[in-house]
Amino acid sequence: MAEIEKNKYGIGGGDGQNNDTQLSFSSLKDVLVATDNFSEANKLGEGGFGPVYKGKLSGDQEVAMKRLSKKSGQGLEEFMNELRLIAKLQHTYLVRLLGCCVERDEKILIYEYMPNRSLDKFLFDSRLKVIHRDLKASNVLLDAAMNPKISDFGMARIFGIDQAEANTNRIVGTYGYMSPEYAFYGQFSEKSDVFSYGVLLLEIVSGRRNTDFYDPEIPFSLVCWAWELWKKGKPEGLIDPAVKDTCVNHVEAVKFIHVGLLCVQEVPGDRPTMSSVAQMLSSSDSQSFPLPGEPAFNTRRAVVVVESGDQVRVNCSNQLTMSLPTGR
């Protein structure tokens, strides 16, 4: 079968062309033995076209076997034509294709094994993806030179490099800084910390706490008030009166408000990443920033019981009251 396919599709045939394109065809039986029947212990990872397994062929040659998904919809002729193309692309700086297995409904590519894994492991594996879950002003300490240092990682979670979010029934943290998906549903991610950071930015600019914001003339939370001023085209009204007269750069302050409102959007996907936040804060062109939409908690009034036992009222337009009891 393998020899027939080689001749039919011209892969590695004796046509006098570059012999570097010759490939070895392995039987499915040999592949199963080499990978211990595609055991999880030998699984190196999974890409868009299927999983990759470490295997050992005769002669103790270590290889990586990509088992193409049966859902790919690729027919045998398409597969063989693609295989021929890949074979012709052999290069010093391309992972070498050693052979393949085409048997029954299996299509498997056999590559040289790279023992030092992929570049992203070296670049990013040592960088922990930490979700703080309680980012707030009192957890940002200032050193002698007034450099900020984030503290209190007691409630933090470490995510795997491919993990995007997690769920919990144990809601912890400080309401007012919590994102809506975390406060109401226990879902948290990097975007939850982005939300908390946005609240913190608005507090820094305004000099007011979001958690106990109260003004008899302003029936809003700090976040809601910032949004109302933004809609009216008067974001400067949020700037702390104590520094407003001495603040020489209102444009910078308005930029912080702009970024803060982007961070407190209702939907996590509408919030920027922290890398984007850093770029925007250092940018001098705020005209290129996306415009914020209505922030989270803009039409709610909530009393939420968190694990610490605190009750914090957020004053907004209607009278919804919600309690989230947690286990002891």
N, C-alpha and C positions, 0 to 999 in steps of 0.2 A: 504493500500500500504506500509506504513512505517513498520507495524508489519510484513508483509510478507518478506520485505527486511532484517529486523533484524534476523528473524529466518533462512532465506536462507544463510546468510553470517556469522552467528554466532557471531554477535556483541551484547554484553550485554545479551545474552540468559541465561536462567537458567540452566547452565551446571555445576554449582558447582565451577566454576573458580572464580578468583578474581573479586569481584563486582565493583572494581574501574574502570573496563573497560566498565561498562554499560553507554550507551549514550542515550540522549533524542533525539527523532526525531520530528522535528517541521514541520508544514505545511507551504507551500509557502505563504498562506494567512497571517499566523502569522508573518512570516519573513517580508513581505511587510509592515504590520502594524508597526512592531518594528523599521524598518529603514525608515519609511515615504516614502515607495516606492523607496528605494535606492536613497534618495535625496543627492545632493551634500553637503548639510549642515552637513550630517552625515558621509560623506566620511572621513576616517582616513588616507588613503594612497592607494598606488597601488604597488603590487609586480609583479614578473614575471608570476604568475599564475592568476592574476586578482585583482580587487579592494577589499578593506576592509572597512566595514561600522560599525559605532557604532549603536547598537540597544538596545531596552529595552523590555524584555520579561515580561510575567505576573509576578506579584509580584515585579515589578520595578527592576528586575535583569538586570544590564547593561552587555552587551556582545559585542564581536567583531565578525562580520560575514564576512567571506571571500567568495566572490562570484566567483567561478572558471570560468575562461574564456571558452566560447564555442569553442574557437579555439585551445584549448589544445589537442584535439584529443583523450582524455581519455574516454574510454567506461564506462558503468555503472559497469560492473563486476570489471574492474581495479580500479575504484573509491572506490567501497565497500571493496575490498581487502586492498587497501591503508588505508582506514578508520579504518579497523580492526587493522592494524599494529599500526597506530597512537594511537588508543585507548589503546593498550597494553603498550605504552611507557610513560604513565602518571608518572610524577615524580615531586618532590617539586620544582626543578629548571627548569622545562619545562612548558611553557604556557599550561594550562589545556584545553583539548578539551572537551566541554560540550555536543555537539550534532551535528546534521546536518539536512539538508533538501535536499531530493532527490525527485523532483516532476517535471513533464513535462521534459523540457530540462535543468532544473536548478540543479546545484550541489553546495551546500553551506555548509561550515564548520562553526560551531559556537564555538568560544573560549571565555575563561574568558577575561574580559575587563581589560586592564592595564591603569589606569588613569594617570600615570606619564610618559606615552609615552616611546619611545625607548632611549637607552643609547646614541645614536649618537646625539640626540637633546640636551642632557646635555653637551656632549663633544664639539660639534661643532656649535650649533645654536648661541651661544654668540660670536663666532669668525666670524667677518665680512669678507666676501670674497670681497676684494677691488681690482678693476682694476684701476691702477693709470693713465694710458694712456699718461703720459708725464714724464716718468722717464728719467732723463738726469743729467749730471754732475752739472749743475747750480741749480738743485732742490735737491741736496744732500748737506746739511749744516753740518759743523764740529763744535763740541763743544770745550770747553777749553782743553779737554783731547784728541782731534782729533777723537772722536767717531762720526761716520756718522749718520745723522738723515734725513730721507726722508721728504721733505716738498712739499707745493703747491698741495693740493688735489682738486683744483678748477674744474678740468676736470675728476676727478675720478668717477667711477660708482661702486655701490654695487650690487653684484650678490646674488641671492638666493642660498641656499646650494646645490640645484640640477641643477642650471643653469651653463652651460658650456661656452656659448658665446653669443654675441649680435651683432646687426647691427645698423649702423647709417648712415644717409646721410650728417651729419655734421662732417666733418673730422677736428679734432683739434689736436694740439700737435706740435712737432718739427720734421720736416723731417730729416732723418739721424738716428733718433732713432726709427722711426715708423717701425713696421713690414710690409711686403709687403701686407698681406691680409687686413690690416687696411688702409694703404696709398692708395691702389688702389680700394678696395671694401667696406671699412667701417666696416669690420668684426673685432671684438676685443674680447679677452679672456685673461685668465691668461698667455697664451703662448705669447701674444703680449708684456706683461711686461717682460717676459723672454727674448724676442728678444732685447728690450731696455737695459736690464741688460747686455746682451752679448756685445753690443756696448760699454757700459760703462766700462766693464772689459778691452776691447781692448784699450780704451782710457787711462785707468789708467796705463796699462803696457807700452804703447807707448809714452805717454805724448803728444799725438796729438788729435785734434778734428776730429771726423768723418764728421761733417757737413761742414767744410771748409778745409778739407785735400787737400793740393796741394804740389806736388813736381814735378818739370820739368823732373826729371829722372824716376819718378814712375807714369805711367799713370793709376792709380787706386784710388779708395776710400780707406779709412783705412781698412774697412772690406775686400775688394778685395785684398789689399796688404798683409794683414795677411794670407789670403788663399794662395796666390802665394808663400809666404815664407814657409808656412806649406807644400805645395806640394813639394817644393824643399828640404825639410828636414832641413831648416834653420830658424826655428821659432824665434831663439834668435835675429835675425835681426830686430825684431819688438820692442825689449826692448829699452826704452828711453835712448838715448846716455848720457843724463845727469846723469843717475844713473847706467848705464851698468857696468862701471868700479868698482863701489863701491857695486854693488849688489852681495852679497856673495852666493846667492842661485838662480842660473839661472834655476834650475829644478822647483822651485816654480813658477817662472815667466812663464816658458813654460807651466806649468799646468794651469795657469790662461788663457793663450792664447788658449789652448786646450778647456777649458770649455767655453770660450768666443765664439769660433767658433761653438761649439755645440749649443749654444743659438741662433745664428743668421742663423740657417738653413731656407731654403725657406718654407718648409712645417711645419705648427705648430706642427703636430704630431711627427715630427723628433726632436723637441727641448725637452730638459729635463724639468721636473717639477722643481720648485724652491727648493723643499725639496731635490731632487736629486742633484741640483747644490750645495746646502749647504754641502751635504755629500761628493761630489767630491772635493770641495775646502778644506775640512778638512782632506781628505784622503792622505795618503803617497804613495798610489799605483796607479799612473796614468796609468800604463800599462793595468789595468783592465777597463779603460774608453772606451766607444764606440768611434770609429773613426769618425770625422766630415766629411760630404760631402761638395760639393760646396755650399757656402752660398748664401743667397738672394742678389739680386742686383749685382751679379758678372758679368753679361753681359749686363748691361743697363747703359745708361746715361740719367738721368731724371731731369726735372725741374718741381717741383710740387708746386702749389700755395695752401697754407693752410690758415686757417681762419685768422691767424695773419697777413697775407699779405706777409710773408717772402717767398723768392724764394731761394732755396738752390740747388746748382748743385752737383750732385754726378758723379764723373768722372770714367767711366769704359770703356770697350772696344768699344762698338758700339755707334751709334748716335741717339738713340731713345729719343724723347722729349715728355713729357706728362704733361698736365695741368689738375688739378682737381679743377674746380671752386666750391665755396661753397656759400650758401645763406648768405645774410647780416642780 
